[in-house]
Amino acid sequence: MLIEIWSDIMCPFCYIGKAHFEKALDSLSFKDKIEVKYKSYQLDPNYHHVEGDTTYKYLSESKGMPLEQVKEMTNHVEQMGRNAGVNINFSTNIPANTFKAHELIHFADSEGKGTAMKEKLFKAHFEDGLNIEDDSVLLSLAQEVGLSEDAAKEALNSDKYAYEVKQDIAEAQQIGIRGVPFFLLNRKYAISGAQPESVFVEALEKSFSECKESNPDITFLGGDSSAPSCTDDKCDI
C-alpha cells in the first residue's frame, strides 16, 4: 500500500507529524507492506536566505508580530517536538528556501535513501541550525546518508529533479492541498496536520484493510480537523 506525504523541510509540524506517523507505522504488523513516498511542497517559495536572518525575525516579519510574541509561540512548538521525540530549536534555526533540499530528496529517493535524506534534512534544519539552502551543506548531508558527492552535485544542477519537485507541487495544487503535512493513503484516504499517533494507527489499519487498486474519492479520516499544520499563508505556531 502506498502512502504519499507532502511536506516542507521548513515546516515544524511536518517534522513532528513525520515522527508520529513513523511511530504509528512501526507498531503495525503490516508495516513491511507499506511504501512511503515523500512529495515536495514549498510554503514560501519566494523566500531566500539573507545573511543574518533568523527564524524569529522571519516569523516576526511574515506574521507582523513582535519578536517576543513570536518567541512565546515557538516555545509551544518546541515542546510539541520534545513530546514527539524530536528536537526543534528556533533560537538557532536558519530560515531557508527549500527547493534544492527537495531536489536532493528526489535524488536520494532514486538511490533508495529518500526517507533517510528527509530525516537528515529535518535534523539539520531544526536541530543543528544549518542553512539547507547552501550547496555545501546539502552535499555534506548527502554524503552522510551514503550518497556520492559528485552525483549529488550533478543532481542539484540537473533539471530532472527540479522538474520532479515542480510536478509534486503541481499535483498538490490539483488535489487541493493547502497545508502540510498532508498524508494520502492508497489514493483514497487523507490525513492533514500533525495528528496524534493514535489517529495514524487507526487510519493505516482502516486503509490497509480495504486496500483497493484505485478509488478517486478522498475521505478525511478522524482526528482533529484543527490539528497543527502549515499553509501557504500561515503556520499554526
Secondary structure, DSSP 4 states (H G I P E B T S, - for coil): -EEEEEE-TT-HHHHHHHHHHHHHHHTSTTGGG-EEEEEE--S-TT----TT--HHHHHHHHHT--HHHHHHHHHHHHHHHHHHT----TTT------HHHHHHHHHHHHTT-HHHHHHHHHHHHHTS---TTSHHHHHHHHHHTT--HHHHHHHHT-HHHHHHHHHHHHHHHHHT--EESEEEETTTEEEESS--HHHHHHHHHHHHHH--S-----EE-SS-TT---EESS-B--
